[in-house]
Amino acid sequence: MRAFIAIEVGFSHEMEKLYRMLKETGAKLKMVEPENIHLTIKFLGEIDEEMVRKVKEEMMNAVSEVKPFRGILKGIGAFPGKNRIRVIWIGFHDNGEVVKISKAIDEGISRYGFKKEKSYVPHITIARMKGGERKEKVLQIIEEYEKKEFGEIECREIKLKKSILTPKGPIYEDLEVVEL
């Protein structure tokens, strides 16, 4: 099964406005479904049932000393950059908790053959851009919302999620939930 570790974010009124504006640009964008909005901590790829148990243990170890915390959703940007937009994201800001959790999980599961991340930048993917058509209009929105706040979330748990790919988009299902 295809899996990843994440914090659920939810879909705010401010995000809804941003979605509407991005869609109105006419650019070829694949928007992330509102019910699928999340902060990925680690993408795992294909795993089996046995690995689910091991990953959950590493998740528990990673958050054993982390208390619930607040995260601010602020600013938007693009990967790999503004010249070549592939992913449009909203920034995630906290006091370093998510990076700490990510590093601990990365370190823990690397012993099972998972590749370590070179760097981890907490963000919420909201759209993927297909081609450069109407890029200028998308760039205008990115620049206009570079410092915009989209809400705050209370982080109380991390989840191991299964991703089922369908023609209409992925369907996510919780496999494990680890409380902070």
N, C-alpha and C positions, 0 to 999 in steps of 0.2 A: 504494500500500500504506500501511496505517496503521502509524506507527512512533514509537518513543521511545528515549531514551538512558537507560541505567540501570546500577546496580551490583547484581549478584545477591547475595542475602542468605542464602538457605537457611532451613530451618524447624527451629527448635530445640525441645527437649523442653519448655522453658518456654512457648514459643508454643503448643505443642499443648495444654497445660493451659489456657491463656487461651482458645483456640478452644472447648474443651469447655465451659468456664464460660459463655462468651457464648451458645453454642447452647442451653444449659440454661435461659437466661432466657425462652425462648419468644418473644423479640422477632423481628420480621421483618428478619432480617439476611441479606445475601448475602456470605458469607465468601470472601475471596480464596483460590483453590486453593493448598495448600501449595507445590506446584512452581512457582507463579507469584510467590511473595513476592520483592519487589525494592525498591530505592530508586530512584525516578525522579529523574533529573537534569534532563531536559527532555522534555516531550511535544511531538511534532512534528506529529501528525495525518497527513494524506495526503501522501505524497511519491512521486516516481518514481525510476527507476534512476539517472538522472543526478544527482539530489539526494543519493543514497546516497554517491556518491563525494565530493561537496562536504562533506557532513556529516562523513564520516570524516576528511577533512583538518582540519576545525575541531576535531574531537575530539582528533586528534593534536597540534595546536597547543596546545589547552587543557591537556593533561597533559604537555607536553614537559619541564617542570621539576618535576613532581610525582612523588615517590617513593612506593612502596607504603606504606600507612598502615593503622592500626587504627581501627575504628569500634565504638562501644558502642551496643547497642540497649537503650534505657532509657526507661521511663515510657510511659503511654498517654494519649491525649487524643482530642478530637473536633473536627471541622470542620463547620460554621462555628463551633460552640461547644456548650457543654453544654445550652443551652436548646433548640437545634434541631440534633440530631445527624443528620448525613448520612454522614459518613465517620469511622470509628474507626481510629486510627493508633498505631504505636509510634514513639517518638522515636529519632533517630539523632544521636550525638554524636561529634565528632572534634575535631581542632585547627584546623578551618576549611578543610580541603582540599576537601570536597565543595562548599561554597559558592564557593570560588575556581574550581573546575572549572566549576560551573554558570554563574557570571558570564562566564567566558571563552567558553564555548560559546554562551551567550545573545548575547553581543556579536558573536561571529564569524558566527553564522548569521543574525543580523538583517539583514545585507546581502543575503540571499536572500529577504527578505520575511517571515521569521518574526517574530512579535510578541514583543517583549521582556517578560520577567516583571517585575511590579511588585516582588515580593519572593519569595525562595525560602526555604522552611523544610524542611530535610531530614527526611523521615518515611517510614515504611513503612505503606502502607494495608493493613489486615488485614480490614476489613469495610465494607460500605455498609448503612446502615439505611433501610428503607422504611417510613415512617410513624412515629408516636410510641408505638405500642403497646408496653407493658412497658419504657418508657424508664427508669423509676425503677430497675429491676433492672440495666439496662445502666450507668446512672450509678453505681450502687454499685460495680460492677466497675472502672469507670474510676477512681473515687476510691481504691479499694483498691490499684490497681496503678499509681497516678500516679508512683511513684518506683521501681518494680520493674525489675530488670535482666533482660533476656531473652537476653543473650549478647553475644559480641564477634565481629567479623569482620575478616578481613585483606582489605583492598581492594588488589587487584593489577591490576585491569583495569576498563575501562568498556565497555559494549556498546551497539551500535545494534541494536535489536530490532524485529521485525515482529510486529504483533498481528493475529491472524486471529480475528474475532468469530464465535462459534458459539452456538447455543441453550444449550449446557451451560457456556458461559463461554469466555473468550479462550484461544487457543493462541499461545504466544510462540515465536518462532524467531530465532536470532541471525543478523543480516545482516553485522555487522562486530564485531571484537573489537580493542580498542586497549589494549596493555599499558602500565602505569605504569613 
